[in-house]
Amino acid sequence: MLMHLIVQLVDLYTFIIFIYVLLSWIPTKQGVLQNIDEVLGKLCDPYLDLFKRFIPPLGGMVDISPIIAIVVLQLVVRVLYFIF
């Protein structure tokens, strides 16, 4: 039961990361979008920064660290789910 809740929370966090990455493609954010971006940044940046330290942007422009971060997060929680 507890593990099922953890999986759901991780899935929600994955969705939040996905939305944060999509918002990063909008060049100028004003008003509500800016507020949403700031809140999502406070939620996502501590985790994403772990991967940004080790994975440089491809060609100096394309940051694949969020993809790796999501894959790692999903793999860890799924392995833990099957163990427990």
N, CA, C and O of each residue as an XYZ file, in Angstrom:
336
protein
N       0.824     -1.199      0.000
C       0.000      0.000      0.000
C       0.869      1.265      0.000
O       0.646      2.171     -0.803
N       1.852      1.324      0.895
C       2.743      2.479      0.965
C       3.571      2.595     -0.314
O       3.782      3.695     -0.826
N       4.033      1.467     -0.819
C       4.848      1.490     -2.035
C       4.029      1.986     -3.227
O       4.547      2.694     -4.091
N       2.768      1.618     -3.268
C       1.890      2.091     -4.342
C       1.754      3.615     -4.286
O       1.763      4.275     -5.325
N       1.630      4.165     -3.103
C       1.560      5.619     -2.927
C       2.859      6.286     -3.377
O       2.829      7.337     -4.019
N       3.985      5.683     -3.045
C       5.287      6.233     -3.459
C       5.407      6.244     -4.974
O       5.897      7.214     -5.552
N       4.963      5.169     -5.622
C       4.999      5.110     -7.088
C       4.141      6.215     -7.683
O       4.547      6.865     -8.646
N       2.967      6.432     -7.124
C       2.091      7.493     -7.625
C       2.713      8.876     -7.425
O       2.597      9.736     -8.298
N       3.365      9.097     -6.294
C       4.026     10.381     -6.046
C       5.190     10.600     -7.010
O       5.401     11.712     -7.494
N       5.931      9.549     -7.282
C       7.039      9.659     -8.236
C       6.506      9.931     -9.636
O       7.089     10.720    -10.380
N       5.409      9.286     -9.997
C       4.794      9.572    -11.298
C       4.334     11.033    -11.391
O       4.492     11.673    -12.431
N       3.771     11.548    -10.314
C       3.369     12.958    -10.276
C       4.587     13.874    -10.408
O       4.545     14.860    -11.144
N       5.664     13.553     -9.701
C       6.882     14.358     -9.785
C       7.464     14.302    -11.195
O       7.968     15.309    -11.692
N       7.402     13.146    -11.841
C       7.856     13.018    -13.222
C       7.050     13.932    -14.132
O       7.611     14.588    -15.009
N       5.742     13.980    -13.930
C       4.884     14.860    -14.716
C       5.247     16.321    -14.470
O       5.259     17.121    -15.406
N       5.538     16.673    -13.238
C       5.929     18.046    -12.903
C       7.235     18.408    -13.611
O       7.361     19.512    -14.142
N       8.199     17.502    -13.626
C       9.455     17.742    -14.346
C       9.169     17.951    -15.834
O       9.729     18.850    -16.461
N       8.302     17.120    -16.385
C       7.954     17.228    -17.804
C       7.353     18.603    -18.116
O       7.734     19.230    -19.105
N       6.437     19.069    -17.299
C       5.826     20.387    -17.495
C       6.886     21.487    -17.370
O       6.882     22.444    -18.145
N       7.785     21.352    -16.401
C       8.854     22.337    -16.204
C       9.752     22.419    -17.441
O      10.147     23.507    -17.858
N      10.066     21.274    -18.013
C      10.899     21.256    -19.221
C      10.152     21.901    -20.389
O      10.736     22.672    -21.150
N       8.876     21.591    -20.531
C       8.096     22.215    -21.608
C       8.030     23.732    -21.441
O       8.122     24.470    -22.422
N       7.871     24.192    -20.212
C       7.833     25.645    -19.973
C       9.169     26.314    -20.294
O       9.209     27.505    -20.604
N      10.252     25.559    -20.219
C      11.561     26.152    -20.518
C      11.691     26.511    -21.994
O      12.580     27.278    -22.363
N      10.828     25.974    -22.835
C      10.873     26.291    -24.265
C      10.179     27.611    -24.582
O      10.319     28.129    -25.690
N       9.437     28.160    -23.630
C       8.772     29.446    -23.846
C       9.778     30.546    -23.505
O      10.222     30.643    -22.361
N      10.142     31.377    -24.489
C      11.228     32.342    -24.266
C      10.936     33.406    -23.213
O      11.773     33.647    -22.343
N       9.789     34.036    -23.269
C       9.479     35.072    -22.287
C       8.217     34.678    -21.534
O       7.158     34.453    -22.120
N       8.363     34.603    -20.236
C       7.236     34.239    -19.387
C       6.837     35.461    -18.570
O       7.678     36.123    -17.961
N       5.547     35.744    -18.569
C       5.049     36.880    -17.799
C       3.822     36.444    -17.019
O       3.111     35.523    -17.422
N       3.587     37.100    -15.921
C       2.377     36.866    -15.143
C       2.318     35.488    -14.526
O       3.230     35.069    -13.814
N       1.236     34.789    -14.806
C       0.986     33.481    -14.202
C       2.037     32.460    -14.637
O       2.494     31.654    -13.826
N       2.419     32.493    -15.912
C       3.434     31.543    -16.391
C       4.754     31.718    -15.656
O       5.433     30.738    -15.351
N       5.114     32.948    -15.375
C       6.351     33.211    -14.646
C       6.259     32.651    -13.230
O       7.220     32.068    -12.729
N       5.117     32.823    -12.588
C       4.923     32.290    -11.234
C       4.963     30.768    -11.227
O       5.571     30.165    -10.343
N       4.318     30.145    -12.207
C       4.328     28.688    -12.307
C       5.749     28.190    -12.527
O       6.178     27.214    -11.911
N       6.476     28.869    -13.414
C       7.858     28.480    -13.699
C       8.733     28.578    -12.453
O       9.580     27.714    -12.227
N       8.543     29.607    -11.649
C       9.338     29.772    -10.427
C       9.040     28.663     -9.424
O       9.956     28.115     -8.811
N       7.766     28.333     -9.258
C       7.387     27.265     -8.322
C       7.924     25.917     -8.797
O       8.488     25.155     -8.011
N       7.747     25.628    -10.084
C       8.250     24.362    -10.620
C       9.776     24.297    -10.549
O      10.351     23.233    -10.324
N      10.419     25.441    -10.741
C      11.875     25.487    -10.622
C      12.345     25.126     -9.224
O      13.332     24.410     -9.056
N      11.632     25.627     -8.219
C      11.999     25.305     -6.841
C      11.778     23.829     -6.533
O      12.483     23.254     -5.704
N      10.806     23.218     -7.194
C      10.535     21.792     -6.987
C      11.485     20.893     -7.769
O      11.907     19.846     -7.277
N      11.818     21.304     -8.984
C      12.561     20.428     -9.897
C      14.068     20.655     -9.921
O      14.830     19.700    -10.066
N      14.506     21.895     -9.783
C      15.931     22.198     -9.946
C      16.860     21.444     -8.993
O      17.928     21.017     -9.430
N      16.516     21.258     -7.722
C      17.449     20.504     -6.866
C      17.732     19.093     -7.398
O      18.872     18.632     -7.354
N      16.710     18.415     -7.895
C      16.915     17.065     -8.442
C      17.613     17.124     -9.802
O      18.543     16.358    -10.052
N      17.175     18.018    -10.672
C      17.764     18.096    -12.011
C      19.220     18.560    -11.972
O      20.019     18.158    -12.817
N      19.569     19.396    -11.005
C      20.949     19.882    -10.896
C      21.935     18.756    -10.619
O      23.103     18.850    -10.996
N      21.481     17.696     -9.966
C      22.347     16.531     -9.746
C      22.842     15.963    -11.072
O      23.994     15.542    -11.183
N      21.982     15.952    -12.061
C      22.333     15.385    -13.358
C      23.019     16.400    -14.259
O      23.855     16.028    -15.083
N      22.681     17.666    -14.117
C      23.300     18.703    -14.940
C      24.789     18.843    -14.644
O      25.556     19.286    -15.499
N      25.200     18.467    -13.433
C      26.621     18.528    -13.085
C      27.446     17.543    -13.900
O      28.607     17.810    -14.209
N      26.852     16.401    -14.251
C      27.599     15.327    -14.896
C      27.306     15.182    -16.388
O      28.091     14.573    -17.114
N      26.193     15.732    -16.847
C      25.799     15.575    -18.243
C      25.799     16.944    -18.910
O      24.899     17.751    -18.680
N      26.809     17.205    -19.737
C      26.848     18.510    -20.409
C      25.807     18.570    -21.532
O      25.419     17.537    -22.078
N      25.360     19.779    -21.874
C      24.420     19.915    -22.999
C      25.061     19.447    -24.309
O      26.246     19.685    -24.546
N      24.283     18.790    -25.145
C      24.783     18.339    -26.445
C      24.884     19.536    -27.383
O      23.922     20.282    -27.563
N      26.041     19.705    -27.967
C      26.239     20.818    -28.883
C      26.131     22.171    -28.204
O      26.002     23.196    -28.874
N      26.185     22.180    -26.870
C      26.083     23.418    -26.129
C      24.671     23.961    -25.999
O      24.460     24.988    -25.353
N      23.690     23.279    -26.612
C      22.329     23.812    -26.623
C      21.284     22.839    -26.066
O      20.379     23.261    -25.347
N      21.392     21.580    -26.380
C      20.359     20.607    -26.027
C      20.715     19.921    -24.711
O      21.713     19.207    -24.617
N      19.892     20.147    -23.714
C      20.115     19.574    -22.389
C      19.304     18.290    -22.256
O      18.075     18.326    -22.207
N      20.000     17.155    -22.197
C      19.304     15.872    -22.074
C      19.244     15.397    -20.627
O      18.727     14.315    -20.353
N      19.765     16.191    -19.703
C      19.774     15.767    -18.308
C      18.376     15.514    -17.736
O      18.231     14.608    -16.915
N      17.326     16.277    -18.130
C      15.993     15.936    -17.615
C      15.505     14.557    -18.060
O      14.805     13.872    -17.315
N      15.874     14.158    -19.270
C      15.486     12.829    -19.746
C      16.150     11.755    -18.900
O      15.498     10.804    -18.468
N      17.448     11.909    -18.662
C      18.182     10.949    -17.844
C      17.639     10.948    -16.419
O      17.502      9.888    -15.808
N      17.330     12.124    -15.889
C      16.800     12.237    -14.528
C      15.464     11.513    -14.389
O      15.227     10.834    -13.390
N      14.596     11.655    -15.378
C      13.300     10.979    -15.345
C      13.478      9.468    -15.446
O      12.829      8.716    -14.719
N      14.347      9.025    -16.336
C      14.581      7.587    -16.492
C      15.127      6.993    -15.200
O      14.671      5.936    -14.763
N      16.093      7.657    -14.590
C      16.667      7.160    -13.329
C      15.602      7.115    -12.237
O      15.498      6.125    -11.513
N      14.823      8.166    -12.117
C      13.768      8.220    -11.110
C      12.770      7.079    -11.293
O      12.406      6.406    -10.328
N      12.338      6.868    -12.506
C      11.372      5.802    -12.781
C      11.977      4.414    -12.547
O      11.317      3.536    -11.990
N      13.218      4.216    -12.966
C      13.864      2.918    -12.757
C      14.025      2.590    -11.277
O      13.748      1.471    -10.847
N      14.470      3.567    -10.510
C      14.689      3.331     -9.075
C      13.384      2.980     -8.382
O      13.335      2.028     -7.602
N      12.334      3.726     -8.650
C      11.081      3.460     -7.959
C      10.475      2.127     -8.407
O       9.859      1.428     -7.602
N      10.641      1.775     -9.669
C      10.101      0.497    -10.141
C      10.875     -0.683     -9.547
O      10.281     -1.696     -9.178
N      12.188     -0.552     -9.457
C      12.988     -1.619     -8.830
C      12.591     -1.766     -7.366
O      12.409     -2.884     -6.884
N      12.456     -0.666     -6.665
C      12.027     -0.729     -5.264
C      10.636     -1.336     -5.128
O      10.363     -2.065     -4.175
N       9.770     -1.040     -6.071
C       8.399     -1.578     -6.048
C       8.423     -3.102     -6.144
O       7.701     -3.794     -5.427
N       9.271     -3.614     -7.048
C       9.328     -5.076     -7.213
C      10.048     -5.766     -6.076
O       9.764     -6.926     -5.777
N      10.984     -5.067     -5.431
C      11.681     -5.660     -4.289
C      10.755     -5.757     -3.080
O      10.740     -6.767     -2.376
N       9.984     -4.697     -2.849
C       9.110     -4.696     -1.692
C       7.718     -5.061     -2.109
O       6.818     -5.118     -1.272
